[in-house]
Each structure stands twice: as C-alpha cells, then as structure tokens.
C-alpha cells in the first residue's frame, strides 16, 4: 500500500506563494495518479496522472497553481502562487493506481490519503 506524506504548508500573506510536497513510499509509486484536495469536504484542487502527461485544475486555482511530479524522488509538488484567503485549509494528497482522467475529483475512488498539511492565507 502506498503511503503519502504532505509537507510545505504554513502561514502566508495574500499574494504570496507556497510549494506543497507529497512524498510517497512504496514500489508502485510510478503507477499512481495523484490528486490534491483541500478542506473538510475534500474539494478537488489539482490532479496529475501516473506518467505526468495529464494535469487538471479546479477553476478556482487555474493560472495560479501548478502541479508536477518527480518520479525519481517519489514526490508530487503543488506550486501555489498568488494565494488568496479562500485558499486557506488543510491540503491533502491522495493516490489512485491508474488514471482518473474523467473523474479526478471522485474522492471515493482514491486508494490512499496523506494526513494533510495546513495552509493559512492571512494578513
């Protein structure tokens, strides 16, 4: 079973930036797509396929957030720029073996979740 650990959260002023990391342990890492979610309701934020060829973003973060992965380091990154107060929340990464191109925000389909990292955007 893949295990995921998020890091990189913190307190930042509006307009600032943070880079979140989702580090994975497990030999099947390269076969997993990764989604980023936030908040108690697990709002979908971003998604990247297992080979990194496909990415998706929620409308609210398009143009501000960028997802990427480094399979050699078993890590997915979420670069968050121009942060807004409404971006505040606990951010979770989740792994799904295979791809979810048409339903990237379907939380019930993900196989494993991290514990989350807090992001607070406030002046």
WOMOZI-V165345 format. One line per field, one symbol per residue. ss: DSSP state (2 for helix, 1 for strand, 0 for the rest). phi: phi as a letter, one per 20 degrees, with the letter a starting at -180 (. if undefined). burial: # if it has 24 or more other ideal C-beta (glycine too) atoms within 12 Angstrom, else .. A space follows every 10 residues. Layout:
ss->???
phi->???
burial->???
This chain:
ss->0011111001 1100000111 1111100022 2111111100 0011111100 0000111000 0000111111 2220111111 0000222011 1111111100 0000002220 0110001111 100
phi->.fdccebofr dbfgnecbce ccedcqfegf edecddcbnf elffdbbcfg enfccbcfgf dgnddcdbbc ffdlcddced dlfcgfefqe dddcdcfocc gecfdfffee ebceencedc dbe
burial->.#.######. .#.....### ####....## .#######.. .######### ....####.. #..######. ...####### ..##..#### ######..## ...##.#.## ####.##### #..
